[in-house]
Amino acid sequence: MDREKTLIQMAGSLLLVTVVFFGWRWLASPSMPSPSSLAGIALSNTPESVAASLKLTTFGKPAARYMRQVLAESTAPEVRSLMIHGLTQLYDFPSVEAFLDGLNDPSPLVQGGASKAVETLLGMRVSLDDPPEQQAIAITACRKRWENMRKFPRIQKKIAEQSAQ
């Protein structure tokens, strides 16, 4: 009985030390910038743009509208590629048009991300190794599938919910 009590006290003490340690580190750490400020930095075309873009993707759903904005407005392929990746992880249907447009982007980095996004959200693969004529046919087929998918009430509801975030 005494041994059980001692073990429980030790476990409680260890838990308290752990909570204090991590709580102290959390309070002492510099605060993370907001998604809005990270989007501004990502769009600034400075050396910090890529790092800000990567941090923005870690916010998940609360940052989706900022990621969409950065994807639409950025001129940096690295930043656009990161936004595509982040939005793909969220299965962000409001971004499908931008993903389809990314298949024709001059940057192979953006094309590759867009290809993966289209495959993930639409279930269609666009091979970037194919000749341009075959790619154009595949992209047209993807656009057609997206137009058909958008008619389904469940997809319309998902788009509306995600656009409101």
N, C-alpha and C positions, 0 to 999 in steps of 0.2 A: 504494500500500500504506500509506504513512504517512497519507494523507488518510483512508482507511478507518478506520485505528486512531484517529485524532483524532476522527472522527465518532462512533465507538463510545464513546470516553471521554466525549465531550460528552453523548451520550445517557444514558450511565450516571450522569453527574453530575447531569443534569437529573432523572432518575428518583429519585436519592437525595434531592435537594432537595425534590421533590414529596412523597415519602414522609415525610420529616422534617416538612415544613410541615403536611400533613394529619394526621399522627400527633400532632404537638404540639397542634393545634387540637382533636383528638378527646380527648386526655388532659386538656387545660385546660378543656374545656367542662363545665358542670355536668351531673351524671348525670341521665338521664331517669328519672322515677318509674316504679315497676313497674306492670303492669296492675292489680294488686290495689289499690294506693294510688290510682291514677287512678279506678278504679271507686268507691272510697270518696268521693273528691272529687266525682265526677259525681253521686252520690246525695245530696250534702250540701245541695242547693238553695241554693247560694251563687252569687255572680257568676262564680266560677271553674268552675262545673259544666259549662258548655258547652265551655269550652276544654279541660277534662280529658276530656270525652267525645270531642272531636275527636282529641286525642292518643291516647286509648285505641284508636280505630279504626286508627291507624297501625301498631299492633303486629301486626295480621293474625291468623292462626290461633291463636297463643299466647294471645290475649286474648278468644277467642270466648266462653268460658264467663263471663267478666266482662261482656262486652257483653250476653249473654243475661240475666244477673242485673240489670244496669242497666235494660235494656228492661222487665223484669218489675216492677221496684220503683220506678222513677222516676215522679215526678208532673209533671215538666217536659216539655212537648211537644217543645221544641227538642232536649233530650237523647234522648228516645225516638226522634225522627226520625233523629238521627245514629246511634243504635245500629242502627236498621233498615237504614240505608244501609251501615254497616260490615258487618253480617251478610249483607246481600244480596251485597256484593262477594265474600264468602267462599262463596257458595252454601250457606249454613248451613241444612240441612234440619231440624235440631231446632227451628228458630225459625219454621217455617211456620205453626204454630198461632197464635203471637203475631202474625205478619204478617196472618193472616186476621182475628184479633180487631181489629187496627189499622185495618181497613177500616171499622169501626163506631166508631172513636175520635171524640170530640167535636172534636178539633183537625184542621183541614184539613192542617196540616203532617204530622201522623202518618198521616192517611188517604192523602195523596199518596205518601209513602214506602212505605206498606204496599201500595198499588196497584202501584207499580213493582216491589216485591219479589215480589208474587204473579205478576205478569207474567213476571218473570225466572225464578223457580223452577218455576212451574206452567204457564207458557205461556198463561195466560188473562188477558185484560184486563178490568178493572173500571173503567168510566168513572164518574168522580166527578161528571160533568156530567149524568148520567142522573137521572131522577126516582127517589125512594127505593124505589119498588116494583120498578123494573128493577134497581136496585143490589142489592136483597135477593135477587132471582132469580139475578143474576150471582154473588153471594157464596155462595149455596147451591150453585151449580154448581161453584164453586172448591173448596168443602169436600168435595163429592162426588168431584171429581177427586183431591184430596189423599188421601182415604180409599182410593181405588183405587190410587194411586201407592204408598202405604205398604205395600201387600201384596207389592210386587216385592222379591225378595231383594236386588237391587243397592241399592235405596233403603234397605232395612232395614240393610244393612251400612254404608252411608254415614251413616245416622243414628247407629248405634252408634259408629262411628269418630269422628264429629264430637262426639258427646256426651261421649266420653272425653277430649277435648282440654281 
